[in-house]
Structures are given as C-alpha cells and as structure tokens.
Amino acid sequence: MFIKRSPDMRLLTKDNIIHFNDLTVQKHGGNFVPPCNFLNESSIDFMLEAVNAELFGMEMYPTIADRAAFYMFSVVTGHVFQDGNKRTGLGAARLFLRMNGYKMRVDLGQIEATDGKIIPELGDDYKSILFNFTLEIASGKITLDEARQWFAQNTQSQ
C-alpha cells in the first residue's frame, strides 16, 4: 500500500513527543528526569527537521507510512530520552498516523525483507508483533527501510 502524503499533513511537535514520553513513563513506569527527560536532545531536533526534508528536490519521507516509520525509528535508535524510548517511538508513530486519519491495521502482518528475513520474526497476534517489531528496531535488526516497508503494509485509513 502506497499512502501519499497530503499537502495538509500534520507533523508531530517536540512538545507532542515530550508529553507522550512523560505519559508513557508515568503509566508504565521508569525514570523521568525533569524537565524533559532528555538523554540526547539533538536527536529529536534532527528528527523534527529531517522528517520534512528534501534531497535534490525530492522528499526523503514522501508518504504517511514513511514518516511514521521515521518517527519511530528515530526516537528508538536515537536514544532521545533517559527512559521510555521504545514505547515513545511506537506511540509517536501511532499518534502521527491518527493525527492524519490513519491507523495500524488490526491484522498486522509480517513482511519479507530484501535479504529474505521475516519482519518481525516472532509473534502472531497484534501486541506481540508490535512488541517484537519495536525490540528488533531497538536491537538494530530492522533497518529504517525495512521499517518503512512494514509501516506501508500495516497502515490503513481510519
């Protein structure tokens, strides 16, 4: 599924992502270091600029799915926060989708990557697939391109 971006696409703000991190740490536990829980603030600043960037006149992340994958991948691998990066990365991607009239499919699927591996390798239900997908991004087993492909196949309009 190739979901084109619309000219009125809504993007996440730094405050959206900080607030989501605060909420997820409060709800699920962990450490929140005031005022913003940052470990690597420059990662979030880079992400917020790059998500809308062009290279040689072409958008780097042209679709809704591309941008959702980029948000998740950047928060998880960029270690933006002291705690809660994986939960915040997934939550940021899902929030971005909702803000733009999309959501994750209920019947999340696995995809075969270019090297033949299955992404994610474990899980056959919604929660375990999201959990394992997130862990595999965090461990470096899933590339940004593979995450983009997975989001493209597992995103639908609301």
PEJOWO-V239013 format. One line per field, one symbol per residue. ss: DSSP state (~ for helix, > for strand, _ for the rest). psi: psi as a letter, one per 20 degrees, with the letter a starting at -180 (. if undefined). A space follows every 50 residues. Layout:
# PEJOWO-V239013
ss->???
psi->???
This chain:
# PEJOWO-V239013
ss->___>_________~~~~~~~~~~~~~~~_________>__~~~~~~~~~~ ___>>__>>___>~~~~~~~~~~~~~~~__>___~~~~~~~~~~~~~~~_ _>>>______>>_____>>______~~~~~~~~~~~~~_____~~~~~~~ ~~~_>>>_
psi->pooqqqhkppqqrghgggggggghgggirapooqhjjphmhhghggghgh hjqqokjpphmirghghggggggggghilgrhqjgggggghgghgggghj krrqqhmprqqprhjiqppqhqqjrgghggghgghhghijiprghhhggg ghikprq.
